[in-house]
């Protein structure tokens, strides 16, 4: 009896699909990658990206440090109020302003607009001038006197206060002594404001601008235009490089540059 040989089924070797290694695109350390519609670079929650502008009217001053001008003010924009912080001149309720800066998140006080530069729009109506004069910023003028001045000089009120303040004595109750007080206080407010705006155009921070304007008063623009290098010798916080940058913008004399640089 012949033995039977059972034929085993043929088995094929287990073939696994070839797995190609994943090749990731090479990225440089400074290269940003983006998914569609999603940004991969994360901005900190405490500060918004880019500068914006806030245009509105002053609703009040919450805090002001007189020695350096640091202020916290409320600006009415439509139906909402925005808290703005920064080095600013004294501002009266109702004054129109344009603030440039960015929103930040204060750990204690919440959202605030951090001001880097500003512009004050002069009042264009008699009522606006009257409110400004009677706001308490100008010494020697109260609400009733402000109305009296505007009623008398009309649309020329600000021009009179700027160029011919002695004409205030034409009004009953304003003698020479009071006229001088009003004039000096008005001029101080005006040159401080105009000087700060002027200095900002040269890239000077509002903090330094306030310091410079208080030092040179009504001579600020003259000094900046003629010899800005004087600042690095007399104003703390301004060095040669800052003065040199201002000089390039104001086309100041190069002789002053050489004199300061060689000291």
Secondary structure, 3 states (H helix, E strand, C coil): CCCCCCCCCCCCCCCCCCCCCCCCCCCCCCCCCCECCECCCCCCCCECCCCEEEEEEEEEEEEEECCCCEEEEEEEECCEEEEEEEECCCCCCCCEEEEEEEEEEECCCEEEEEEEEEEEECCCCHHHHHHHHCCCCCCCCCHHHHHHHHHHHHHHHHHHHHHCHHHHHHCCCCCHHHHHHHHHHHHHHHHHHHHHHHHHCCCCCHHHHHHHHHHHHHHHHHHHHHHHHHHHHHCCCCCHHHHHHHHHHHCCCHHHHHHHHCC
